[in-house]
Amino acid sequence: MAVTDEGGSGARTAEVPKRENLCQGGLYRPQYPADGERFIVVIANPGLMASNDFAGRDIAKDQG
């Protein structure tokens, strides 16, 4: 999520397609604490995460 600070032990940061960031940002933004309070994001199914970083080609868009 582009608007958050990223990092920490075992963290992985990588670029995502702009379309995906805008779509997911619209879903998650209302859930962020309003006062800047810290929060943690937990990946529920890490095995479903992309194994490679975004390489500049939005394959979901290419698939229709």
PDB file with SEQRES, HELIX, SHEET and CRYST1 records, atoms N, CA, C and O in Angstrom:
SEQRES   1 A   64  MET ALA VAL THR ASP GLU GLY GLY SER GLY ALA ARG THR          
SEQRES   2 A   64  ALA GLU VAL PRO LYS ARG GLU ASN LEU CYS GLN GLY GLY          
SEQRES   3 A   64  LEU TYR ARG PRO GLN TYR PRO ALA ASP GLY GLU ARG PHE          
SEQRES   4 A   64  ILE VAL VAL ILE ALA ASN PRO GLY LEU MET ALA SER ASN          
SEQRES   5 A   64  ASP PHE ALA GLY ARG ASP ILE ALA LYS ASP GLN GLY              
HELIX    1 AA1 LYS A   18  TYR A   28  1                                  11    
HELIX    2 AA2 ARG A   29  GLN A   31  5                                   3    
HELIX    3 AA3 PRO A   46  LEU A   48  5                                   3    
HELIX    4 AA4 ILE A   59  ASP A   62  1                                   4    
CRYST1    1.000    1.000    1.000  90.00  90.00  90.00 P 1           1          
ATOM      1  N   MET A   1       0.850  -1.172   0.000  1.00  0.00           N  
ATOM      2  CA  MET A   1       0.000   0.000   0.000  1.00  0.00           C  
ATOM      3  C   MET A   1       0.893   1.232   0.000  1.00  0.00           C  
ATOM      4  O   MET A   1       1.651   1.460   0.943  1.00  0.00           O  
ATOM      5  N   ALA A   2       0.802   2.001  -1.034  1.00  0.00           N  
ATOM      6  CA  ALA A   2       1.731   3.090  -1.271  1.00  0.00           C  
ATOM      7  C   ALA A   2       1.731   4.164  -0.190  1.00  0.00           C  
ATOM      8  O   ALA A   2       2.757   4.814   0.014  1.00  0.00           O  
ATOM      9  N   VAL A   3       0.631   4.370   0.501  1.00  0.00           N  
ATOM     10  CA  VAL A   3       0.568   5.447   1.488  1.00  0.00           C  
ATOM     11  C   VAL A   3       1.101   5.041   2.854  1.00  0.00           C  
ATOM     12  O   VAL A   3       1.099   5.861   3.773  1.00  0.00           O  
ATOM     13  N   THR A   4       1.551   3.825   3.015  1.00  0.00           N  
ATOM     14  CA  THR A   4       2.036   3.362   4.310  1.00  0.00           C  
ATOM     15  C   THR A   4       3.553   3.328   4.344  1.00  0.00           C  
ATOM     16  O   THR A   4       4.210   3.275   3.305  1.00  0.00           O  
ATOM     17  N   ASP A   5       4.109   3.361   5.570  1.00  0.00           N  
ATOM     18  CA  ASP A   5       5.533   3.108   5.745  1.00  0.00           C  
ATOM     19  C   ASP A   5       5.712   1.606   5.631  1.00  0.00           C  
ATOM     20  O   ASP A   5       4.870   0.833   6.089  1.00  0.00           O  
ATOM     21  N   GLU A   6       6.807   1.200   5.021  1.00  0.00           N  
ATOM     22  CA  GLU A   6       7.009  -0.220   4.786  1.00  0.00           C  
ATOM     23  C   GLU A   6       8.340  -0.666   5.365  1.00  0.00           C  
ATOM     24  O   GLU A   6       9.281   0.122   5.461  1.00  0.00           O  
ATOM     25  N   GLY A   7       8.412  -1.900   5.739  1.00  0.00           N  
ATOM     26  CA  GLY A   7       9.666  -2.444   6.220  1.00  0.00           C  
ATOM     27  C   GLY A   7       9.461  -3.295   7.447  1.00  0.00           C  
ATOM     28  O   GLY A   7       8.335  -3.647   7.799  1.00  0.00           O  
ATOM     29  N   GLY A   8      10.553  -3.620   8.090  1.00  0.00           N  
ATOM     30  CA  GLY A   8      10.495  -4.453   9.277  1.00  0.00           C  
ATOM     31  C   GLY A   8      11.132  -5.799   9.001  1.00  0.00           C  
ATOM     32  O   GLY A   8      11.503  -6.108   7.869  1.00  0.00           O  
ATOM     33  N   SER A   9      11.252  -6.579  10.029  1.00  0.00           N  
ATOM     34  CA  SER A   9      11.883  -7.884   9.917  1.00  0.00           C  
ATOM     35  C   SER A   9      11.126  -8.776   8.935  1.00  0.00           C  
ATOM     36  O   SER A   9       9.931  -9.015   9.110  1.00  0.00           O  
ATOM     37  N   GLY A  10      11.802  -9.261   7.922  1.00  0.00           N  
ATOM     38  CA  GLY A  10      11.206 -10.162   6.949  1.00  0.00           C  
ATOM     39  C   GLY A  10      10.299  -9.489   5.937  1.00  0.00           C  
ATOM     40  O   GLY A  10       9.637 -10.169   5.153  1.00  0.00           O  
ATOM     41  N   ALA A  11      10.257  -8.155   5.941  1.00  0.00           N  
ATOM     42  CA  ALA A  11       9.370  -7.439   5.021  1.00  0.00           C  
ATOM     43  C   ALA A  11       9.875  -7.535   3.586  1.00  0.00           C  
ATOM     44  O   ALA A  11      11.074  -7.662   3.335  1.00  0.00           O  
ATOM     45  N   ARG A  12       8.944  -7.472   2.669  1.00  0.00           N  
ATOM     46  CA  ARG A  12       9.271  -7.447   1.246  1.00  0.00           C  
ATOM     47  C   ARG A  12       8.505  -6.283   0.629  1.00  0.00           C  
ATOM     48  O   ARG A  12       7.278  -6.230   0.717  1.00  0.00           O  
ATOM     49  N   THR A  13       9.209  -5.370   0.018  1.00  0.00           N  
ATOM     50  CA  THR A  13       8.552  -4.268  -0.663  1.00  0.00           C  
ATOM     51  C   THR A  13       8.850  -4.377  -2.141  1.00  0.00           C  
ATOM     52  O   THR A  13       9.969  -4.706  -2.534  1.00  0.00           O  
ATOM     53  N   ALA A  14       7.853  -4.102  -2.959  1.00  0.00           N  
ATOM     54  CA  ALA A  14       8.022  -4.205  -4.401  1.00  0.00           C  
ATOM     55  C   ALA A  14       6.973  -3.339  -5.086  1.00  0.00           C  
ATOM     56  O   ALA A  14       5.917  -3.057  -4.518  1.00  0.00           O  
ATOM     57  N   GLU A  15       7.270  -2.926  -6.297  1.00  0.00           N  
ATOM     58  CA  GLU A  15       6.335  -2.160  -7.103  1.00  0.00           C  
ATOM     59  C   GLU A  15       5.184  -3.065  -7.542  1.00  0.00           C  
ATOM     60  O   GLU A  15       5.387  -4.249  -7.812  1.00  0.00           O  
ATOM     61  N   VAL A  16       3.986  -2.507  -7.612  1.00  0.00           N  
ATOM     62  CA  VAL A  16       2.832  -3.217  -8.140  1.00  0.00           C  
ATOM     63  C   VAL A  16       2.265  -2.402  -9.301  1.00  0.00           C  
ATOM     64  O   VAL A  16       2.544  -1.207  -9.402  1.00  0.00           O  
ATOM     65  N   PRO A  17       1.478  -3.020 -10.175  1.00  0.00           N  
ATOM     66  CA  PRO A  17       0.866  -2.258 -11.255  1.00  0.00           C  
ATOM     67  C   PRO A  17       0.024  -1.109 -10.697  1.00  0.00           C  
ATOM     68  O   PRO A  17      -0.673  -1.284  -9.697  1.00  0.00           O  
ATOM     69  N   LYS A  18       0.082   0.056 -11.328  1.00  0.00           N  
ATOM     70  CA  LYS A  18      -0.651   1.229 -10.869  1.00  0.00           C  
ATOM     71  C   LYS A  18      -2.142   0.920 -10.728  1.00  0.00           C  
ATOM     72  O   LYS A  18      -2.767   1.343  -9.756  1.00  0.00           O  
ATOM     73  N   ARG A  19      -2.717   0.190 -11.680  1.00  0.00           N  
ATOM     74  CA  ARG A  19      -4.134  -0.159 -11.636  1.00  0.00           C  
ATOM     75  C   ARG A  19      -4.460  -0.924 -10.354  1.00  0.00           C  
ATOM     76  O   ARG A  19      -5.473  -0.661  -9.706  1.00  0.00           O  
ATOM     77  N   GLU A  20      -3.605  -1.860 -10.000  1.00  0.00           N  
ATOM     78  CA  GLU A  20      -3.830  -2.657  -8.794  1.00  0.00           C  
ATOM     79  C   GLU A  20      -3.723  -1.801  -7.535  1.00  0.00           C  
ATOM     80  O   GLU A  20      -4.535  -1.933  -6.620  1.00  0.00           O  
ATOM     81  N   ASN A  21      -2.723  -0.924  -7.490  1.00  0.00           N  
ATOM     82  CA  ASN A  21      -2.546  -0.067  -6.328  1.00  0.00           C  
ATOM     83  C   ASN A  21      -3.749   0.862  -6.141  1.00  0.00           C  
ATOM     84  O   ASN A  21      -4.206   1.067  -5.016  1.00  0.00           O  
ATOM     85  N   LEU A  22      -4.259   1.417  -7.231  1.00  0.00           N  
ATOM     86  CA  LEU A  22      -5.417   2.314  -7.150  1.00  0.00           C  
ATOM     87  C   LEU A  22      -6.663   1.551  -6.701  1.00  0.00           C  
ATOM     88  O   LEU A  22      -7.425   2.040  -5.866  1.00  0.00           O  
ATOM     89  N   CYS A  23      -6.868   0.377  -7.240  1.00  0.00           N  
ATOM     90  CA  CYS A  23      -8.033  -0.441  -6.897  1.00  0.00           C  
ATOM     91  C   CYS A  23      -7.996  -0.851  -5.430  1.00  0.00           C  
ATOM     92  O   CYS A  23      -8.973  -0.657  -4.707  1.00  0.00           O  
ATOM     93  N   GLN A  24      -6.891  -1.410  -4.993  1.00  0.00           N  
ATOM     94  CA  GLN A  24      -6.793  -1.877  -3.617  1.00  0.00           C  
ATOM     95  C   GLN A  24      -6.761  -0.709  -2.638  1.00  0.00           C  
ATOM     96  O   GLN A  24      -7.309  -0.800  -1.540  1.00  0.00           O  
ATOM     97  N   GLY A  25      -6.126   0.374  -3.032  1.00  0.00           N  
ATOM     98  CA  GLY A  25      -6.086   1.554  -2.165  1.00  0.00           C  
ATOM     99  C   GLY A  25      -7.478   2.066  -1.864  1.00  0.00           C  
ATOM    100  O   GLY A  25      -7.757   2.479  -0.739  1.00  0.00           O  
ATOM    101  N   GLY A  26      -8.357   2.044  -2.857  1.00  0.00           N  
ATOM    102  CA  GLY A  26      -9.727   2.484  -2.648  1.00  0.00           C  
ATOM    103  C   GLY A  26     -10.486   1.600  -1.675  1.00  0.00           C  
ATOM    104  O   GLY A  26     -11.388   2.062  -0.976  1.00  0.00           O  
ATOM    105  N   LEU A  27     -10.117   0.326  -1.634  1.00  0.00           N  
ATOM    106  CA  LEU A  27     -10.768  -0.608  -0.709  1.00  0.00           C  
ATOM    107  C   LEU A  27     -10.243  -0.473   0.720  1.00  0.00           C  
ATOM    108  O   LEU A  27     -11.009  -0.547   1.681  1.00  0.00           O  
ATOM    109  N   TYR A  28      -8.927  -0.275   0.851  1.00  0.00           N  
ATOM    110  CA  TYR A  28      -8.315  -0.292   2.174  1.00  0.00           C  
ATOM    111  C   TYR A  28      -8.270   1.065   2.865  1.00  0.00           C  
ATOM    112  O   TYR A  28      -8.279   1.132   4.094  1.00  0.00           O  
ATOM    113  N   ARG A  29      -8.221   2.134   2.101  1.00  0.00           N  
ATOM    114  CA  ARG A  29      -8.051   3.467   2.684  1.00  0.00           C  
ATOM    115  C   ARG A  29      -9.071   3.776   3.781  1.00  0.00           C  
ATOM    116  O   ARG A  29      -8.677   4.319   4.813  1.00  0.00           O  
ATOM    117  N   PRO A  30     -10.350   3.463   3.618  1.00  0.00           N  
ATOM    118  CA  PRO A  30     -11.308   3.770   4.688  1.00  0.00           C  
ATOM    119  C   PRO A  30     -11.030   3.013   5.996  1.00  0.00           C  
ATOM    120  O   PRO A  30     -11.566   3.379   7.043  1.00  0.00           O  
ATOM    121  N   GLN A  31     -10.220   1.987   5.948  1.00  0.00           N  
ATOM    122  CA  GLN A  31      -9.930   1.196   7.145  1.00  0.00           C  
ATOM    123  C   GLN A  31      -8.701   1.697   7.906  1.00  0.00           C  
ATOM    124  O   GLN A  31      -8.448   1.255   9.026  1.00  0.00           O  
ATOM    125  N   TYR A  32      -7.935   2.616   7.308  1.00  0.00           N  
ATOM    126  CA  TYR A  32      -6.744   3.134   7.980  1.00  0.00           C  
ATOM    127  C   TYR A  32      -7.163   3.968   9.186  1.00  0.00           C  
ATOM    128  O   TYR A  32      -8.184   4.654   9.136  1.00  0.00           O  
ATOM    129  N   PRO A  33      -6.388   3.918  10.269  1.00  0.00           N  
ATOM    130  CA  PRO A  33      -6.678   4.794  11.399  1.00  0.00           C  
ATOM    131  C   PRO A  33      -6.612   6.262  10.957  1.00  0.00           C  
ATOM    132  O   PRO A  33      -5.694   6.647  10.232  1.00  0.00           O  
ATOM    133  N   ALA A  34      -7.566   7.070  11.381  1.00  0.00           N  
ATOM    134  CA  ALA A  34      -7.654   8.464  10.949  1.00  0.00           C  
ATOM    135  C   ALA A  34      -6.587   9.348  11.576  1.00  0.00           C  
ATOM    136  O   ALA A  34      -6.241  10.382  11.004  1.00  0.00           O  
ATOM    137  N   ASP A  35      -6.065   8.979  12.714  1.00  0.00           N  
ATOM    138  CA  ASP A  35      -5.143   9.854  13.440  1.00  0.00           C  
ATOM    139  C   ASP A  35      -3.674   9.524  13.222  1.00  0.00           C  
ATOM    140  O   ASP A  35      -2.821  10.009  13.965  1.00  0.00           O  
ATOM    141  N   GLY A  36      -3.362   8.718  12.228  1.00  0.00           N  
ATOM    142  CA  GLY A  36      -1.974   8.363  11.962  1.00  0.00           C  
ATOM    143  C   GLY A  36      -1.445   7.251  12.861  1.00  0.00           C  
ATOM    144  O   GLY A  36      -0.247   6.971  12.864  1.00  0.00           O  
ATOM    145  N   GLU A  37      -2.322   6.625  13.611  1.00  0.00           N  
ATOM    146  CA  GLU A  37      -1.923   5.527  14.485  1.00  0.00           C  
ATOM    147  C   GLU A  37      -1.314   4.399  13.659  1.00  0.00           C  
ATOM    148  O   GLU A  37      -1.752   4.128  12.541  1.00  0.00           O  
ATOM    149  N   ARG A  38      -0.312   3.756  14.214  1.00  0.00           N  
ATOM    150  CA  ARG A  38       0.343   2.650  13.514  1.00  0.00           C  
ATOM    151  C   ARG A  38      -0.572   1.435  13.453  1.00  0.00           C  
ATOM    152  O   ARG A  38      -1.418   1.229  14.324  1.00  0.00           O  
ATOM    153  N   PHE A  39      -0.389   0.643  12.416  1.00  0.00           N  
ATOM    154  CA  PHE A  39      -1.143  -0.591  12.269  1.00  0.00           C  
ATOM    155  C   PHE A  39      -0.289  -1.587  11.517  1.00  0.00           C  
ATOM    156  O   PHE A  39       0.723  -1.218  10.922  1.00  0.00           O  
ATOM    157  N   ILE A  40      -0.685  -2.832  11.538  1.00  0.00           N  
ATOM    158  CA  ILE A  40       0.073  -3.887  10.866  1.00  0.00           C  
ATOM    159  C   ILE A  40      -0.819  -4.551   9.821  1.00  0.00           C  
ATOM    160  O   ILE A  40      -2.030  -4.681  10.002  1.00  0.00           O  
ATOM    161  N   VAL A  41      -0.202  -4.959   8.745  1.00  0.00           N  
ATOM    162  CA  VAL A  41      -0.912  -5.686   7.689  1.00  0.00           C  
ATOM    163  C   VAL A  41      -0.415  -7.125   7.739  1.00  0.00           C  
ATOM    164  O   VAL A  41       0.789  -7.374   7.681  1.00  0.00           O  
ATOM    165  N   VAL A  42      -1.331  -8.056   7.846  1.00  0.00           N  
ATOM    166  CA  VAL A  42      -0.987  -9.477   7.896  1.00  0.00           C  
ATOM    167  C   VAL A  42      -1.480 -10.132   6.615  1.00  0.00           C  
ATOM    168  O   VAL A  42      -2.654 -10.009   6.263  1.00  0.00           O  
ATOM    169  N   ILE A  43      -0.599 -10.820   5.925  1.00  0.00           N  
ATOM    170  CA  ILE A  43      -0.954 -11.533   4.697  1.00  0.00           C  
ATOM    171  C   ILE A  43      -1.556 -12.875   5.106  1.00  0.00           C  
ATOM    172  O   ILE A  43      -0.870 -13.723   5.676  1.00  0.00           O  
ATOM    173  N   ALA A  44      -2.841 -13.062   4.812  1.00  0.00           N  
ATOM    174  CA  ALA A  44      -3.546 -14.273   5.245  1.00  0.00           C  
ATOM    175  C   ALA A  44      -3.123 -15.517   4.469  1.00  0.00           C  
ATOM    176  O   ALA A  44      -3.084 -16.610   5.033  1.00  0.00           O  
ATOM    177  N   ASN A  45      -2.808 -15.368   3.195  1.00  0.00           N  
ATOM    178  CA  ASN A  45      -2.415 -16.506   2.363  1.00  0.00           C  
ATOM    179  C   ASN A  45      -1.112 -16.179   1.632  1.00  0.00           C  
ATOM    180  O   ASN A  45      -1.133 -15.953   0.422  1.00  0.00           O  
ATOM    181  N   PRO A  46       0.015 -16.148   2.337  1.00  0.00           N  
ATOM    182  CA  PRO A  46       1.271 -15.763   1.691  1.00  0.00           C  
ATOM    183  C   PRO A  46       1.658 -16.663   0.521  1.00  0.00           C  
ATOM    184  O   PRO A  46       2.411 -16.237  -0.355  1.00  0.00           O  
ATOM    185  N   GLY A  47       1.169 -17.874   0.489  1.00  0.00           N  
ATOM    186  CA  GLY A  47       1.466 -18.773  -0.620  1.00  0.00           C  
ATOM    187  C   GLY A  47       0.833 -18.329  -1.931  1.00  0.00           C  
ATOM    188  O   GLY A  47       1.225 -18.799  -2.999  1.00  0.00           O  
ATOM    189  N   LEU A  48      -0.138 -17.430  -1.860  1.00  0.00           N  
ATOM    190  CA  LEU A  48      -0.800 -16.920  -3.069  1.00  0.00           C  
ATOM    191  C   LEU A  48      -0.173 -15.636  -3.587  1.00  0.00           C  
ATOM    192  O   LEU A  48      -0.610 -15.107  -4.609  1.00  0.00           O  
ATOM    193  N   MET A  49       0.838 -15.129  -2.905  1.00  0.00           N  
ATOM    194  CA  MET A  49       1.511 -13.909  -3.353  1.00  0.00           C  
ATOM    195  C   MET A  49       2.358 -14.205  -4.583  1.00  0.00           C  
ATOM    196  O   MET A  49       2.861 -15.314  -4.760  1.00  0.00           O  
ATOM    197  N   ALA A  50       2.502 -13.200  -5.418  1.00  0.00           N  
ATOM    198  CA  ALA A  50       3.364 -13.346  -6.596  1.00  0.00           C  
ATOM    199  C   ALA A  50       4.782 -13.664  -6.144  1.00  0.00           C  
ATOM    200  O   ALA A  50       5.273 -13.085  -5.174  1.00  0.00           O  
ATOM    201  N   SER A  51       5.426 -14.566  -6.833  1.00  0.00           N  
ATOM    202  CA  SER A  51       6.782 -14.955  -6.451  1.00  0.00           C  
ATOM    203  C   SER A  51       7.831 -14.009  -7.017  1.00  0.00           C  
ATOM    204  O   SER A  51       8.955 -13.952  -6.517  1.00  0.00           O  
ATOM    205  N   ASN A  52       7.470 -13.267  -8.055  1.00  0.00           N  
ATOM    206  CA  ASN A  52       8.406 -12.328  -8.672  1.00  0.00           C  
ATOM    207  C   ASN A  52       7.866 -10.910  -8.559  1.00  0.00           C  
ATOM    208  O   ASN A  52       6.656 -10.702  -8.458  1.00  0.00           O  
ATOM    209  N   ASP A  53       8.768  -9.939  -8.576  1.00  0.00           N  
ATOM    210  CA  ASP A  53       8.368  -8.542  -8.560  1.00  0.00           C  
ATOM    211  C   ASP A  53       7.725  -8.154  -9.883  1.00  0.00           C  
ATOM    212  O   ASP A  53       7.970  -8.789 -10.909  1.00  0.00           O  
ATOM    213  N   PHE A  54       6.909  -7.120  -9.857  1.00  0.00           N  
ATOM    214  CA  PHE A  54       6.278  -6.583 -11.052  1.00  0.00           C  
ATOM    215  C   PHE A  54       7.358  -6.164 -12.046  1.00  0.00           C  
ATOM    216  O   PHE A  54       8.304  -5.466 -11.682  1.00  0.00           O  
ATOM    217  N   ALA A  55       7.218  -6.585 -13.288  1.00  0.00           N  
ATOM    218  CA  ALA A  55       8.243  -6.327 -14.298  1.00  0.00           C  
ATOM    219  C   ALA A  55       7.801  -5.298 -15.330  1.00  0.00           C  
ATOM    220  O   ALA A  55       8.379  -5.219 -16.414  1.00  0.00           O  
ATOM    221  N   GLY A  56       6.784  -4.512 -15.004  1.00  0.00           N  
ATOM    222  CA  GLY A  56       6.372  -3.449 -15.905  1.00  0.00           C  
ATOM    223  C   GLY A  56       5.262  -3.824 -16.866  1.00  0.00           C  
ATOM    224  O   GLY A  56       4.866  -2.994 -17.684  1.00  0.00           O  
ATOM    225  N   ARG A  57       4.752  -5.027 -16.799  1.00  0.00           N  
ATOM    226  CA  ARG A  57       3.680  -5.468 -17.691  1.00  0.00           C  
ATOM    227  C   ARG A  57       2.517  -5.954 -16.847  1.00  0.00           C  
ATOM    228  O   ARG A  57       2.667  -6.902 -16.077  1.00  0.00           O  
ATOM    229  N   ASP A  58       1.376  -5.329 -16.980  1.00  0.00           N  
ATOM    230  CA  ASP A  58       0.194  -5.651 -16.187  1.00  0.00           C  
ATOM    231  C   ASP A  58      -0.536  -6.809 -16.879  1.00  0.00           C  
ATOM    232  O   ASP A  58      -1.370  -6.583 -17.756  1.00  0.00           O  
ATOM    233  N   ILE A  59      -0.221  -8.053 -16.480  1.00  0.00           N  
ATOM    234  CA  ILE A  59      -0.780  -9.209 -17.179  1.00  0.00           C  
ATOM    235  C   ILE A  59      -2.277  -9.351 -16.962  1.00  0.00           C  
ATOM    236  O   ILE A  59      -2.966  -9.878 -17.836  1.00  0.00           O  
ATOM    237  N   ALA A  60      -2.802  -8.906 -15.839  1.00  0.00           N  
ATOM    238  CA  ALA A  60      -4.250  -8.988 -15.608  1.00  0.00           C  
ATOM    239  C   ALA A  60      -4.985  -8.125 -16.634  1.00  0.00           C  
ATOM    240  O   ALA A  60      -6.023  -8.532 -17.157  1.00  0.00           O  
ATOM    241  N   LYS A  61      -4.465  -6.968 -16.914  1.00  0.00           N  
ATOM    242  CA  LYS A  61      -5.082  -6.082 -17.908  1.00  0.00           C  
ATOM    243  C   LYS A  61      -5.006  -6.723 -19.290  1.00  0.00           C  
ATOM    244  O   LYS A  61      -5.951  -6.629 -20.073  1.00  0.00           O  
ATOM    245  N   ASP A  62      -3.890  -7.369 -19.589  1.00  0.00           N  
ATOM    246  CA  ASP A  62      -3.719  -8.017 -20.891  1.00  0.00           C  
ATOM    247  C   ASP A  62      -4.673  -9.189 -21.078  1.00  0.00           C  
ATOM    248  O   ASP A  62      -4.985  -9.551 -22.213  1.00  0.00           O  
ATOM    249  N   GLN A  63      -5.145  -9.791 -19.982  1.00  0.00           N  
ATOM    250  CA  GLN A  63      -6.021 -10.952 -20.061  1.00  0.00           C  
ATOM    251  C   GLN A  63      -7.490 -10.583 -20.159  1.00  0.00           C  
ATOM    252  O   GLN A  63      -8.353 -11.462 -20.166  1.00  0.00           O  
ATOM    253  N   GLY A  64      -7.782  -9.298 -20.235  1.00  0.00           N  
ATOM    254  CA  GLY A  64      -9.141  -8.877 -20.467  1.00  0.00           C  
ATOM    255  C   GLY A  64      -9.834  -8.287 -19.322  1.00  0.00           C  
ATOM    256  O   GLY A  64     -10.998  -7.902 -19.437  1.00  0.00           O  
TER     257      GLY A  64                                                      
END                                                                             
